[in-house]
């Protein structure tokens, strides 16, 4: 470690430990000050491993008046350090809540510890009663309003999504508990809830409708995550030997209507290991998410260009999980563009960066194959075949892959009738390699199904579904609409590839290639 380097705070969510032990720290205290000065009750949704827990611990230390931890930070000269507020800090990150009794056990354990910390005698048995008693008693004892911080407020529901009845029980239990914050507003100085998902006010926050949701507030878009400036200034000693543009392509791109940010977990792992990899994705992409995409027959071709409304993105419930909201709130898609139409706001969603683009498609392929070893071999083989333009080998590879998809995938649905399903398999294979793929590629004469740019060459695909035998329409359309003209200025070899699939055999029956 050079004299300028500090320790990397990997997995550390305790503000005091970071500040006292020579760790890198990205100062968010100016935004914390803005929150306190401009409001009282807040909610923030961010994906996992974005620093939400560290943010709440920072707020805890700030309100408790631990001045020495904030010397040199933006907030230091603007805070009244003579005032110390009592803080009730809850976290639901410590357990799995897929069993019905887990939530109540966890909450009562935390309430018991808080009662001990503040010298409050337990007089109620229900969680809401104990919470209310803490607020009243501590406020009376200290003659001070109280700060309430709740981390991962939604985890008891998300953990149980595979078990809808448990999820509903956990949701209803939490609804009553969180309502206490509104009922005892007079005793509260400040409250802040964080989580991954934004459950609708009707489902979870019906008793707490005074929360200000800063999830899509541009003023707080960088409250969690690292900016480009943070990387260049705070982490400058770690950049030597790493391609700065490659860091952006791999890990930047998360957007909540303000400046884009990097996932801190990815950046810290990169600086430690000195190689690019799918660090965030590998830490826990839910099987539930991948299965849901297949159940709803969402073609992977569409994932990089989904349209959503502001209403859709801000609502989430056990009985009504919109695909767009789930992918956005969990961090697999982000906001690319915004458009106003009347009084409604619409968002174009897409992959934030190469890590998610590559990893999510790889994960979706794994669900189809049920054989990771075979998938790995096939993916490597695809790359090798592309390098030498072995089109007959490519045809055989994809034929083998479709033949290996279990029959069960075609039962109780008509997925084999849709071009999007077959095209998605092609797309996901290329995407899993991190290759440059454009879907629904617009020209002046129409829309190309898929364009692949690789190894200074251009591959233009058209997909068609036929009944039994090939009809030649896919390649003919590529020729008739002169799709190659869009890329002639590149001066690179261009290949037109017409792919036809049979509804009957559920496999490709034509793979016609022509040099344009």
N, C-alpha and C positions, 0 to 999 in steps of 0.2 A: 504493500500500500504506500503510495507516494504521500509526501507531507500534505498535499492539497486534498487528497482523497479522504472521505469519511466512510463510516460503516453503512452498509445498505440495510434499511429497516424492513427486511423481508419477514412478513408474518407478525410484525409488532404493531399492536393497536393501542398501545399505552403512550400517551403524549409525554408524560414525565420521563419515561425511559428513553425516548428518542431525544429529548432535549438535554438530558443529563449525561448521555453516554456517547456523544460525538457521532450521531447518526445524521444522515442527510434529512433535511426537513423542508418541505415546500410550504411556505407561509400562507395560510388561508385565514389568518386572524382578522384581516380587514373585512372579509366577507362575513365572518362571524359577528363583528361589530355592527355591520350594516343590518343584519338580521335583528339584533337586539334593539337597535335604534328605530327600526321601521315596522315592527310588528310584535306579536305575542305568541301566536300558536301556528306552528309550521309543520308541513309534511314534505318529504323529499323521497322520490323513487329513483334509485340507481341500481344497475346490475350488481351481482355479487363481486366481491374483491375490488371495489372501487374506492375504498377508504371511508365508508360510512361510519364504521365503528370508531376509527381514529378521530373523525370529525366530532362525534358525540363526546368522546373522552376529552377532546380539546375544549369543548363548551363546558364540560363539567369542571375542569380545572380553572377556566376563566371565571365562572360564576362563584366558585369557592374561593377566589381571590388569591391564587397561588402565583403571586407577582413574579417571583424569581424565574419561573418557567417561561415567561413572556418577554423578558428583557431582550431587546434587539428586534422584536417583532413589530409589525405594523400597528397592532392594537395597544401597545404598551403605554404610549403617551396619551391615549384617549379613553382610558378606563379608570373608574374610581376604585382603587385597590383597598380603600378603607372599608368597603362594604362586602360582606361575605354572605352568600345565599346558600341555604340548604338545598341539596340536589338529590332527587329520587331518580336513580338510573336503573332502568329495566333492560334486560337483553334476552331475546329468545333464540340466540344463536347456539346455545350450549347443548341442545337436545334434538332428538328426532321426535316429531309429534304425530307419527302415523298411527299411534295407539291412543284410544280415547282418553285414558287417564293421564297421559304425559303432560299435557298443557297445564292442567290444574295443579299437578305435582310441582312443576317447574315454577309456576307463578307463586304458589304458597311458600316454596323455599326462598324465593327472592323477597317476598313480603316479610318473612320471618327474619331474614338477615337485616333488612332495613329497620325493622322494629328494634332489633338489638343495637344497631348502629346509633339510632337516635333515642334510645331509652324509652320506647313506647310500649306499654303493656298491651298485649293482644286482648281485645274485647269482643271481636266479631269472628265468625267462622267463614263467611263468604268472602271471596277475593275483593269484590267491589266494596264491601263494607270495611275491610281492612285497609284498602287503599284510601278511602275517604277519611277514615280515622287518622291515618298517617298525615294526610294533608292538614286536617284540622288541628291535631295535637302538636305537630312540629311547628306549624305557623304560630300557634299560641305560645309555645315555649320560646321560640326564637324572636318573636315579634317581627317576623320577616316573611314575605311571600316566598313560595317554593318554586324551584325549577324542576320540571319533569322531562326526562329524556328516555325515549323508548327505541331501542335498536332492534332491527329485524322484526318489526311488528307483525308481519304477515307470514313468517316462517311456519307457525303452527298450522296455517291453512295450506301453504304450498307443499309442505311435507306430506300432507294427507290427500293430495289431489287424486291419487290412485284409489283412495277410499272415500268416495263422496260423502257418505254418511258421517264419517269422522270429521271431514273437512267442514261440513255444515255445522256440526256440534261445536267445533273449535271457533268457527266464525261467529256463531251466536254468543258463545261465551265471551269472546273478545269484545264484541259489540257493547255488551253491558259494562265491561271493565273500562273501555276507553271513554264511555259516556261520562264517567266520573270526572274526567278532565273538564268537560263543559259545566257539569253541575257545580263544581267547586272552583270555578274560574276566579272568584274573589280571593282565593288563597294562593293563586299561582302567578308567578312573575313571568314565566316563559315556559313553553313546551315545544318539543321537537320530536317528531316521529320519522323514522327512516325504514325503508324496506325495498324489496325488489319490485313488487307489483302495486299498482294503484287500484285498490278495490273501490267499487262505486260507493258513493255516499249512501245510497239506498241500502246496500247490502251490509256494509260494515261501519260506515261513519254516520249512520242516521242520527245517532246521539251526539255526534261530534262534528257538526257542520260548520264550525267556526274556524277550522283549519285553513291556513293559506297554503295552497299547493305551489311550491316553487320548482317543481320538476321541469317545467318548460318556461321558466322565467329566465330570459337572456342574462339578467343581472347576476344570476347565480349558476350559470351554465358550467363554470369552472370550479364550483365549490368542492367537488370530488373529481379526482383525475389530475393529470399533469398536462400543461400546455407546452407548445413548442418552445416558448420562452423559458419555461421551467427546465426543459431538457438542456437547452443551450447554456443557461446560466448556472443553475443549481448543480446540475450533473455534468458540467463541462469536463471535469477530470476523468470521467468514465467513458468519454466518447472516442478516445484514441483507438484506432484500429477497427472502428465500426463505421459502416457506410451510413451517413446521416439520412440520405434519401430512402435507403432501404428500411431504416427504423420507422420512418413515416409510413411507408407503404405497408409494413407488417402490422403496426400497432396503433397508429393514429386514426382519427376519423369518427370517433363517437361525438354525436352532436345533439344538443338539447336547445336548439334555436339561438345559441350564442357561439362563442369560440369553441372549436373542436378540441377534444382532449384525448390523451392516451390512458389506457388502463394501467394504473401504477404497478399491479402485480407483474404484468408482462415486462415492463421497463426494468424493474428491479431484478427479475430473473435473467433478463438479457445481459445486464451489466455484471451479474455474478458469473454466468456461464459462458458469456462471450460468443454465443451462437444463436441464430434465429430459430425459434421453434414455437409450437402452439401451446405456450405455457398456461394461459388462462383457460383455454378451451379444455385442456386435459384435466383440469381440477374438478370437473363435475358437471358436464353437460347432461341434463336430465334425459333419461330414457323416455320419460313421459312426453317431452317435447318432440322427439323424433317420431315416436309412435303416432302422435296426434297429427303430424304432417302427412303421414301415410294414410291414416284413417280418413282424413278429409280430402285425400287425393290432390294435395297441393303440388303441382309440378315444380321441381326445383328451378326450372327456367324462369318462373315468376318471382322467385324470392328476392331477386336484386332489383325488382321494380314493382313493388306492391303499393297500392294507393289506400290511404287511410284518412279518416276524418279525425278532427280533434276530439269529438265525442267518443269515437271508438277507442282511441289511444288512452283516454282517461278513465275507462271503465273496465272492470274485470270482476268476474264473480264465479263461484263454484259451478253454478248452473249455466253460465254463459261466458265462455272463454273465447273471445275473438282471436283468430290466428294472428292477425296483425298486432294486436295489443300484447299478446304473449311473446312474440318474437322481439318486439320493440322493448318491452319492459325488462326482458331477461338479457338484452344486450346483443342478440344475434342479428338484429337489423337496427339501423339508425336513420335519422331524418336526413335526406339528401336535398330535398327542395320543398318549399312551402308555397301554397297558392290559395288566395282568397276568392271565394265565390259567394256573393251576397254576404250574409252574416256568418257563413260557415268557413272554417279553415281546413284545407286538405293538405296532407303530407305525402310526399313520395318517399318510400322507405327502400333501403338497400343495405348491402353488406357494409360494415364500417371499414374493413381493412382486409388484407390478405389472410391473416390468421383465421378469421371467422369464415371467409369465403371458402378457403381450402378445407378447413376442418369440418365445417358443418356438412359439406358435400361428401366428405370421406365417411362421416358418421352415418349419413343417410344410405350410402352404398353398403356399409357394414350391416345395416338392418335388412337390406335386401338379400345379401349373400348368405348371412349366418355363418360365414367362414372367413375370418380375417386373414388367415394365411393365404387362401386362394385370392382374396381381394388384393393383398399386397403384391403377389406375383403378377396378377393381371394388370395392376396399375403400372408397375415397372415395365412390363412387356409392352403396354401401350406407348410409353415414352420411347422405348427402343425402336418400335415400329415406325413411329412418327419421324424419328431422326433420319431414317433411311427411306421414308415414303413407301413402305411396304403395304400397299393398299389391300392386297389379297390377305395378308396377315391380319390387318385391321378388321376386315370382314369376318374372318374366322374367329378372332378374339371376341368381338361383340356377339357373334352367333353363339359362342360357347357361354358367354355370360348370361344372355337371355334364356338359354336352355337350362341354366342352373337355378333360375328363380323358382322357388317352390310354388307348386300348383295352388297352394292356399292363398297366395297373394291375389289370385284371380277369382276367388269365390266370393259370392255376395257383393260383387261390384262388376262394373263393365269397363274397368280401367284399360283392358286390352284394345278397346275400340278407339282410344284417343291418342293422337299424335304426341300430345304433351307428355304422356307417360314414357314413351320410348325415347323421345328427344331428351327428356330429363336424365335418363340413364347415361346417354352420351355426354351431356353437359356435365353431370356430376363427376364422371371419370376425368374429364379434362380439368375441371375445377379442383378436384382432389390433388392434382399435380401442381396447382397454382398457376395454370396457364391463362393466357389472355383470351378470354372468350366473350363474344358479344352476342346477346340473344335479341331477337326481333330487331335486327339491324336494318334501319330505314334507308331506302334509296328513293330516287325520284320516280321509280317505276313499281315500287312495292316494298315488301318487307322480307328480308332474308331471315330464315328460321334461326340460323346460328352461323357465326363467323369465328374461326380460330386463327389467331396470328401466332406463329411459332417458328423459330429457327429461320427468320427472314423469309418466311413463306406465308401465303394466305390460303386457308381452306374454307370454302363456302358450302354449307350444308342446307339441303332441303329434305324435309321428312314428310312421308305420306303413309297412310294406312290403307291397305287394300283387303279385299275379302280373302283370297287364297293365293293367287299368282301375281307376280310383278306386272305393272302396267306401263312403266317408264315415264310416268308423269312427273316424278320428282326432278330428275335431271332435265327433262324438257322445260320445266318452269324456270330453272336456273338459266337455261339458254335463251328462252323466249324473252325473259325480262332483263337480260344483259346485266345481271347482278355483279358480274366481275368488273364492270366499268368503274365502280366506286373505288376500286383499289388499284387500278392500273397506274396511277401516278406514283405509286410506291416503287415501281420498277422491280417488283418481286414476283417469283413464280406464283400463279394462282391456280387452284384446283377446285373444280366444281364436283360436288359429291351428292348424288341423289340416293337417298336411303328409303326403302319401302319395307313396311312391316305387314305381316299377315295377321288378321284377327283370328284366323283359324289356328295357325301354328304358334301364335304369340311369339314370333321371332322375325328377324329380318330375312327378307326373301330377295332383296336386291341391294347392291352396293356399287352403283355405277359411278365411275370416275372419269373426268375429262379435263384436260389442261386447257385453261381459258386463254 
